[in-house]
Amino acid sequence: MKIDFNNARLERTVYTLNQLKTQNLPEIVFMGRSNVGKSSLINSILGKKNLAKVSQTPGKTRSINFYVIDEKFYLVDLPGFGFASTSKEESFRFSKLIQDYFKLSNKIFLVCHLMDARVPFTKLDETARDYVLKLGMPYCILFTKVDKLSQSEKSKLKKLAQQLNSNMNFNYFFYSSKTGEGKKDFQFFLIKRLIETRENEI
């Protein structure tokens, strides 16, 4: 299967549950803490500069954004979680929107958890991870901003990820939106997962 990742567009921005109607395509979900570099990473993967808007204010994005990739699958961008200045009422509402999406969508073939490589595995990350795994969804981790790590820091993070992986069995990737490190490996992994998903549907 060939996928042109550059052939991408924002199809729908969802703020409420009744807006969730989309095409019948597989969905990969991106989730992560606010300010984890999600928009920059999406632009990097899709070879675009400004398709996903990079906010200067963490927590500002409050919608679920559906990007259609080469008319073959969706990249679903969830609002960042854990930004303290968001009001309690808004936090609850957006959290419910995310939970409703997870429960209602039957097209999710992978949940990709973005973590800042400098501060991974926070309590918020663990809560989000456990929620997804409890739902039985395929899960992987993308460590972002790895260009900001020294080689020794990267080695320590890799060892930690390997230790966790031995118990939980998830894939993980190191990614830099700045240098492109990890881009080809992650794109190849997505294609492989998409092929496996389609074969299971036959």
PyMOL commands that set and color helices and strands:
alter all, ss='L'
color gray80, all
select helices_A, chain A and resi 17-19+38-45+88-104+123-134+146-148+151-168+183-201
alter helices_A, ss='H'
color red, helices_A
select strands_A, chain A and resi 8-14+27-32+64-69+73-77+108-116+139-144+171-174
alter strands_A, ss='S'
color yellow, strands_A
deselect
rebuild
show_as cartoon
